[in-house]
Amino acid sequence: MPKKTSKQINISTENKCDLCTSSLCCTYVTEELLTPRSKSDFNHLLWQVSHDNVEIYKDEDSWTLMFKTMCSNLEIDGRCGIYDIRPDICKEYTNDYCEYDEPPENSWQLHFTCHDELYKYVQKRFKKWP
């Protein structure tokens, strides 16, 4: 059943993007990672999360590398500036259940925004960390 706002607007997949003022789906890029297991794997993740606007999270499905960076084609009003020629991944994206419905971080089991956070985790995970 569609949600309703305080003004009793029916929210559906057809109008949800128009109501989303922050265009959250266009403010980051993610890549699924192989599940890190070894010290070497985590050492590589430590290097990645040491960069600005790079985060790592784990949800029930996988580990994910996230680059917090806005799409350069996003217009001031939140619309896509290249909508007719947008990449296939954008065309295939569904808003059936998206950032507008619930913040993605609600499903994260682990989240690392910097080297120090991940470093504390690996120190606990591995009894002997270099």
Secondary structure, DSSP 8 states (H G I E B T S, - for coil): --EE-TT--EE-TTTHHHH-SS-GGGS-EEEEE----SHHHHHHHHHHHTSTTEEEEE-SS-EEEEE----TTB-TTS-BTTGGG--HHHHH---SS-TTTS-GGGG-SEEE-SHHHHHHHHHHHSSS--
